[in-house]
């Protein structure tokens, strides 16, 4: 039996989190399997723990969804999924992990969190910073958000010309996070 090369092993290591993310997505939307948010969370968590940015974003989305009835108690992700409880600080934690890897949707969500103060201390400068990072990647909602920040002078110096430039940008074809994850997995 021949030994595996470093490249073969590194390619295999890259496939494992992608496979987990794919299973997570399939269970989340019920494509080819029965819809099961708990199983989706398990698979996303496996990939997220291995540093997969899209899976980290998905975990953030799962924490962000639902109604807040946790009463401040620390809950596991599976408890959260089963009860549809919202945990904004945990969502922000996972969005940040994905955003640090350049994930545009996560950067936009962090911008929203800092803008509203949901899950983090309100900070318009950080909101504008994250909106700009996502907007620079063609994220349509982030382009609008950074344009509004310049129009109002929130987190950035007020500049109507720059605002107008952001409003006029032709966004890249923006896909939902599910499509983006599927494209990443099938490359």
C-alpha positions in Angstrom: 0.0 0.0 0.0 1.5 3.3 -1.0 1.6 6.2 1.4 -0.6 9.2 0.7 1.0 12.4 -0.4 0.5 15.6 1.5 -1.6 17.0 -1.3 -3.9 14.0 -1.3 -4.3 14.2 2.5 -5.0 18.0 2.4 -7.5 17.5 -0.4 -9.2 14.8 1.7 -9.2 17.1 4.8 -10.9 19.8 2.7 -13.6 17.4 1.6 -14.7 16.3 5.1 -16.1 19.7 6.2 -17.7 20.2 2.8 -19.4 16.8 3.0 -20.7 17.7 6.5 -21.9 21.0 5.3 -23.7 19.4 2.4 -25.5 17.0 4.7 -26.4 19.9 7.0 -27.9 21.8 4.1 -29.8 18.7 2.9 -31.3 18.2 6.3 -32.1 21.9 6.8 -34.1 22.1 3.6 -35.3 18.5 3.4 -33.8 17.7 0.0 -33.6 14.0 -0.5 -34.0 13.4 3.3 -36.7 14.2 5.8 -36.3 17.8 7.0 -34.6 17.8 10.4 -33.1 20.9 11.9 -31.3 19.0 14.7 -29.5 16.8 12.2 -28.7 19.9 10.1 -27.2 21.6 13.2 -25.1 18.5 14.0 -23.6 18.4 10.5 -23.0 22.1 10.3 -21.3 22.0 13.7 -18.9 19.3 12.5 -17.9 21.3 9.6 -17.8 24.6 11.5 -15.6 23.1 14.2 -13.1 22.3 11.3 -13.1 25.9 10.3 -15.5 25.8 7.3 -16.7 29.4 6.9 -20.1 28.7 5.3 -20.9 26.1 8.0 -19.9 28.7 10.7 -22.3 31.2 9.0 -25.0 28.5 9.0 -24.6 27.9 12.7 -24.9 31.6 13.2 -28.1 31.6 11.2 -29.5 28.8 13.3 -28.7 30.6 16.5 -30.2 33.8 15.1 -33.5 32.3 14.1 -36.4 31.8 16.4 -37.9 33.7 19.2 -36.0 34.7 22.3 -37.4 32.9 25.3 -34.2 31.6 26.8 -34.3 33.8 29.8 -30.6 34.3 29.7 -29.8 30.6 30.3 -26.9 29.1 28.3 -28.4 26.5 25.9 -26.8 24.1 23.5 -27.4 24.4 19.8 -29.6 21.4 19.8 -31.7 22.8 22.6 -32.0 26.0 20.6 -33.0 24.2 17.4 -35.6 22.1 19.1 -37.2 25.0 20.9 -36.6 27.7 18.2 -35.0 29.9 20.9 -32.9 32.8 19.8 -29.3 33.4 21.0 -27.9 36.5 19.4 -24.6 36.5 21.2 -23.9 33.0 20.0 -25.0 33.9 16.5 -22.6 36.8 16.5 -19.8 34.5 17.8 -20.3 32.2 14.8 -20.8 35.1 12.3 -17.5 36.5 13.4 -15.7 33.2 12.8 -17.0 33.1 9.3 -16.5 36.9 8.7 -12.9 36.6 9.7 -12.5 34.2 6.8 -14.0 36.7 4.4 -17.6 35.3 4.3 -19.7 38.2 2.8 -23.1 37.1 4.2 -21.5 36.8 7.7 -19.9 40.2 7.4 -23.2 41.7 6.5 -24.9 40.0 9.4 -22.2 41.3 11.8 -22.8 44.8 10.4 -26.5 44.4 11.2 -25.7 43.2 14.7 -23.4 46.1 15.4 -25.9 48.5 13.9 -28.8 47.3 16.1 -26.9 46.2 19.1 -28.3 42.7 18.9 -25.9 40.3 20.5 -23.1 42.9 20.8 -22.7 46.4 22.0 -24.1 48.9 19.4 -21.2 50.3 17.4 -21.9 52.2 14.2 -18.2 52.3 13.3 -17.9 48.5 13.4 -21.3 48.2 11.6 -19.9 50.4 8.7 -16.7 48.4 8.7 -18.4 45.1 8.2 -20.9 46.5 5.7 -18.0 47.8 3.7 -16.2 44.4 3.8 -19.3 42.6 2.5 -20.1 45.4 0.0 -16.6 45.2 -1.5 -17.4 41.6 -2.3 -20.6 42.6 -4.2 -23.1 41.8 -1.4 -26.2 43.9 -2.6 -27.7 44.5 0.8 -24.3 45.5 2.3 -23.8 47.9 -0.6 -27.1 49.6 0.2 -26.3 49.6 3.9 -22.9 51.2 3.5 -24.5 53.7 1.1 -27.0 54.6 3.8 -24.2 54.9 6.4 -22.4 57.4 4.2 -25.7 59.2 3.5 -26.5 59.6 7.2 -22.9 59.8 8.4 -23.3 56.8 10.7 -20.0 55.1 11.5 -18.3 57.0 8.6 -18.0 60.6 7.7 -21.1 61.9 5.9 -20.5 61.9 2.2 -23.4 62.1 -0.2 -21.2 61.5 -3.3 -19.8 58.3 -1.8 -23.3 57.2 -0.8 -24.6 57.7 -4.3 -21.7 55.7 -5.7 -22.6 52.8 -3.5 -26.3 53.1 -4.4 -25.3 53.0 -8.1 -23.1 50.0 -7.9 -24.2 47.0 -9.9 -24.1 44.2 -7.3 -22.8 40.8 -8.3 -25.5 38.2 -8.7 -26.2 37.6 -5.1 -27.1 34.1 -4.1 -28.7 32.9 -1.0 -26.4 31.3 1.5 -27.9 27.9 0.6 -26.9 28.3 -3.1 -23.5 29.7 -2.1 -22.8 26.7 0.1 -24.0 24.3 -2.6 -21.7 25.9 -5.1 -18.8 25.8 -2.7 -19.4 22.1 -2.0 -19.7 21.1 -5.7 -16.7 23.0 -7.0 
